[in-house]
Structures are given as C-alpha cells and as structure tokens.
Amino acid sequence: MKTPSTTAMYRTLLGVTLAGTLSGCSFFGYHKQEKARWAPPEQRRAVDFPDSFATGLHLTGPMAAAVDAALRDFLPPGGRPAGRGTDPRVEECLSRRSTYETFILQANEDLYFIRFSPVLDRCGLDVPILDGGAVYAIDGQGQILDAR
C-alpha cells in the first residue's frame, strides 16, 4: 500500500529523472552545430557557377574528413581559444576560423598533416604572435593521431 510519503518520493524521483534526461545531452558534450549561413537573395542571384572545376582545388573524401576533424578540434563551433593573458582583440581574432590559412600535406594514403596558421592582418591587427596555430596528424578515417 502506498503512503503519501512514498507517492511524494516517486514524484520527486520521476521529476529528477526527467530533468536529467532533458539536460543529459549537455552532460555528454553534445552541442548543436550551427548551420551554414546563406547570403541574401540579391547577393545569391549575382553568382555565376563555373562550367568546369578543372583549375579548382581537389580534396579527396579522406582529405576533407581530415581537415574537418582537425578544424573541429582546433576551433570547435562556438568555442573560443583559452585566454593566455593576451590582448582581447588578439583572442577575438584567433577565435575566428576565417583568420587562419589551412595547409594540407598528404604523407601517404592514410596519413594527412593539417596546419593552421593565423593571419592577424585579416582582423586589422599588426601584432606578432608566436604560437597561434597548430599542426595535426590525422588518419584517413578522420581520427586525430597527434597534434602540436
């Protein structure tokens, strides 16, 4: 036979369980990725697609996966670099993906090196920095092997 205190305990347990499941994704590090932004219609109408990609840059599927893995680790969506007591303008600049040049070296069929090098001029800054980038070793499945 249920007593009023047992019923209250079950309700409390149910409430805690529901609250835990609602916020559970944040406990496991799940964060919704922001969708790509689309330009306004008037800007999109001005685009003239090419007839050929012969002179374009070609990334294989594994190469694109390697770049994606390195970039998500280096600058996660919505993430910011750890402040090292530097100028806040520099920290803001280093938190933008558009600040970086990306270099890709395919060492062999299953090993890629990805280097991110900051270009602070893109933020209108003329400040020297020593350690703003990173180099990643990524396998063909998009797994990070090492980073410096």
C-alpha positions as CSV (number, residue, x, y, z in Angstrom):
1,M,0.0,0.0,0.0
2,K,1.4,3.4,-1.0
3,T,1.6,6.0,1.6
4,P,1.6,9.8,0.9
5,S,5.4,9.9,1.6
6,T,6.0,7.1,-0.9
7,T,4.0,8.8,-3.5
8,A,5.9,12.1,-2.9
9,M,9.2,10.2,-3.2
10,Y,8.1,8.6,-6.5
11,R,7.1,12.0,-7.9
12,T,10.4,13.5,-6.8
13,L,12.3,10.6,-8.4
14,L,10.3,11.0,-11.6
15,G,11.0,14.8,-11.7
16,V,14.7,14.3,-11.2
17,T,14.8,11.6,-13.9
18,L,13.0,13.8,-16.4
19,A,15.2,16.8,-15.6
20,G,18.3,14.6,-16.0
21,T,17.2,13.3,-19.4
22,L,16.3,16.8,-20.6
23,S,19.8,18.2,-19.8
24,G,21.6,14.9,-20.3
25,C,23.0,15.8,-23.8
26,S,24.9,18.7,-22.3
27,F,26.5,16.3,-19.7
28,F,27.9,14.2,-22.6
29,G,29.3,17.2,-24.5
30,Y,26.6,17.2,-27.3
31,H,26.2,20.7,-28.7
32,K,24.1,21.5,-31.7
33,Q,26.2,22.7,-34.6
34,E,25.3,25.9,-36.1
35,K,24.0,25.6,-39.7
36,A,25.8,27.4,-42.5
37,R,24.7,30.9,-43.2
38,W,23.1,31.7,-46.6
39,A,23.7,35.0,-48.3
40,P,20.7,37.3,-49.0
41,P,18.8,36.6,-52.3
42,E,20.1,39.6,-54.1
43,Q,23.7,38.6,-53.4
44,R,23.0,34.9,-54.4
45,R,21.5,36.0,-57.7
46,A,24.8,37.5,-58.7
47,V,26.7,34.2,-58.6
48,D,27.7,32.7,-61.9
49,F,28.6,29.0,-61.5
50,P,31.6,27.7,-63.5
51,D,31.3,25.2,-66.3
52,S,34.3,23.2,-65.1
53,F,36.3,22.6,-62.0
54,A,39.5,21.7,-63.9
55,T,41.5,24.5,-62.4
56,G,40.0,24.2,-58.9
57,L,41.4,22.6,-55.8
58,H,40.6,18.9,-55.4
59,L,40.1,17.4,-51.9
60,T,39.5,13.7,-51.7
61,G,36.9,12.4,-49.2
62,P,39.5,11.3,-46.6
63,M,41.3,14.6,-47.0
64,A,38.1,16.6,-46.4
65,A,37.4,14.4,-43.4
66,A,40.9,15.1,-42.0
67,V,40.5,18.8,-42.4
68,D,37.1,18.7,-40.7
69,A,38.4,16.7,-37.8
70,A,41.4,19.0,-37.2
71,L,39.3,22.1,-37.5
72,R,36.6,20.9,-35.1
73,D,39.3,20.1,-32.6
74,F,41.3,23.3,-33.1
75,L,38.3,25.7,-33.2
76,P,35.1,23.9,-32.3
77,P,31.9,25.6,-33.4
78,G,31.1,28.2,-30.8
79,G,34.4,27.6,-29.0
80,R,36.9,30.2,-28.0
81,P,40.6,29.8,-27.5
82,A,41.8,29.7,-23.9
83,G,42.9,33.1,-22.8
84,R,46.6,33.4,-22.2
85,G,46.5,36.9,-20.8
86,T,46.9,38.3,-24.3
87,D,45.2,41.3,-25.9
88,P,41.4,40.7,-26.1
89,R,41.5,41.8,-29.7
90,V,44.0,39.1,-30.5
91,E,41.9,36.5,-28.7
92,E,38.8,37.5,-30.6
93,C,40.8,37.4,-33.9
94,L,42.2,33.9,-33.1
95,S,38.7,32.6,-32.3
96,R,37.6,33.2,-36.0
97,R,38.0,30.4,-38.5
98,S,38.5,33.0,-41.3
99,T,41.7,34.2,-39.6
100,Y,43.6,31.0,-40.5
101,E,45.4,29.7,-43.6
102,T,45.0,25.9,-43.8
103,F,47.7,23.8,-45.3
104,I,47.3,20.1,-46.1
105,L,50.1,17.6,-46.7
106,Q,49.2,14.0,-47.6
107,A,52.1,12.0,-46.3
108,N,50.7,8.7,-47.5
109,E,47.4,7.1,-48.5
110,D,46.2,7.1,-44.9
111,L,48.1,10.0,-43.2
112,Y,47.4,13.7,-43.5
113,F,49.1,16.6,-41.8
114,I,46.9,19.7,-41.4
115,R,48.4,23.1,-40.4
116,F,46.5,26.1,-39.3
117,S,48.5,29.4,-39.4
118,P,46.9,32.7,-38.2
119,V,46.9,35.8,-40.4
120,L,46.1,38.6,-38.0
121,D,46.0,41.2,-40.8
122,R,42.6,39.8,-41.6
123,C,41.4,41.3,-38.3
124,G,43.2,44.6,-38.9
125,L,45.8,43.8,-36.3
126,D,49.6,44.2,-36.7
127,V,50.7,42.2,-33.6
128,P,53.3,39.5,-33.6
129,I,52.3,36.2,-32.0
130,L,54.5,33.1,-31.6
131,D,52.0,30.2,-31.0
132,G,48.7,31.0,-32.7
133,G,48.4,27.9,-34.9
134,A,48.6,24.2,-34.8
135,V,49.6,21.1,-36.8
136,Y,47.5,17.9,-36.7
137,A,48.3,14.4,-37.8
138,I,45.0,12.8,-39.0
139,D,44.4,9.3,-40.4
140,G,42.2,8.6,-43.5
141,Q,39.2,7.9,-41.2
142,G,39.3,11.3,-39.7
143,Q,40.9,10.3,-36.4
144,I,43.4,12.6,-34.7
145,L,46.7,10.8,-34.2
146,D,48.6,13.7,-32.7
147,A,48.7,17.5,-32.6
148,R,51.3,20.2,-31.9
